[in-house]
Amino acid sequence: MNDLQQKTVLGNKDFVGVIMIWGKYGQGRIWAVADTGWLSNGALLGGGLGGINLTDQDNWEIMLRLTHWVAALDTAKP
C-alpha cells in the first residue's frame, strides 16, 4: 500500500492504493505496477520525471531484480 504518512517531494499528491504488487500464482510469478514513473527512461538514467529528480536511487536495481525474479532467473539466489 502507498504510505500516505511519507511526505512527497512536490506536495500532497498521494492517493490510497497499491503501487506495486508481486507474487506467485500457480507455478508462475506476476509483477504488476500502477505507477511506472520510477522505471521510465528519464528516472532510470537520472534525468528525473515531471520536474522531480531524486538522486542516489536504486530504481534500476529494483527493476532488474524484480524482472529477474518474474522470469525465474533468480535460481542462484535465496
C-alpha positions as CSV (number, residue, x, y, z in Angstrom):
1,M,0.0,0.0,0.0
2,N,1.1,3.6,-0.6
3,D,2.4,5.1,2.6
4,L,0.4,8.4,2.9
5,Q,2.4,9.4,6.0
6,Q,5.5,9.8,3.9
7,K,5.7,13.4,2.6
8,T,6.0,13.7,-1.2
9,V,8.6,15.9,-3.0
10,L,6.1,18.2,-4.7
11,G,3.3,18.3,-2.0
12,N,0.3,16.2,-1.2
13,K,-0.4,14.3,-4.4
14,D,-0.6,10.8,-2.9
15,F,-3.6,8.5,-3.2
16,V,-4.7,5.5,-1.3
17,G,-4.0,2.2,-3.1
18,V,-1.4,-0.3,-4.2
19,I,1.5,1.0,-6.2
20,M,3.2,-2.3,-6.9
21,I,2.5,-6.0,-6.1
22,W,4.3,-9.2,-6.9
23,G,3.6,-12.8,-6.0
24,K,3.3,-16.3,-7.2
25,Y,0.2,-17.7,-9.0
26,G,0.2,-21.4,-9.6
27,Q,3.6,-22.3,-11.0
28,G,4.2,-18.8,-12.3
29,R,5.1,-15.4,-11.0
30,I,3.5,-12.0,-11.5
31,W,4.5,-8.4,-11.0
32,A,2.1,-5.5,-11.5
33,V,3.0,-1.8,-11.3
34,A,0.5,1.0,-11.1
35,D,3.0,3.9,-11.0
36,T,5.6,3.4,-13.7
37,G,7.3,6.8,-13.5
38,W,10.0,5.3,-11.3
39,L,11.1,3.0,-14.1
40,S,10.8,5.4,-17.1
41,N,13.9,6.2,-19.1
42,G,14.3,9.6,-17.5
43,A,14.2,8.2,-14.0
44,L,16.4,5.3,-14.7
45,L,19.0,7.5,-16.5
46,G,19.0,10.0,-13.6
47,G,17.2,12.7,-15.5
48,G,14.1,12.7,-13.4
49,L,10.4,12.8,-14.3
50,G,7.9,15.6,-14.1
51,G,10.3,18.0,-12.6
52,I,11.4,15.6,-9.9
53,N,14.9,14.2,-9.9
54,L,15.7,12.0,-6.9
55,T,19.5,11.3,-6.7
56,D,21.0,8.2,-5.2
57,Q,18.0,6.0,-6.1
58,D,18.2,2.3,-6.8
59,N,15.3,2.1,-9.3
60,W,17.4,0.3,-11.9
61,E,18.5,-2.4,-9.5
62,I,14.9,-2.8,-8.1
63,M,13.5,-3.2,-11.6
64,L,16.3,-5.6,-12.6
65,R,15.9,-7.8,-9.6
66,L,12.1,-7.9,-9.9
67,T,12.3,-8.7,-13.7
68,H,14.8,-11.5,-13.0
69,W,12.5,-12.9,-10.3
70,V,9.4,-12.8,-12.5
71,A,11.4,-14.5,-15.3
72,A,12.7,-17.2,-12.8
73,L,16.3,-16.1,-13.4
74,D,16.9,-15.9,-9.6
75,T,17.5,-19.6,-9.0
76,A,21.1,-19.0,-7.8
77,K,19.8,-16.6,-5.1
78,P,17.9,-17.5,-2.0
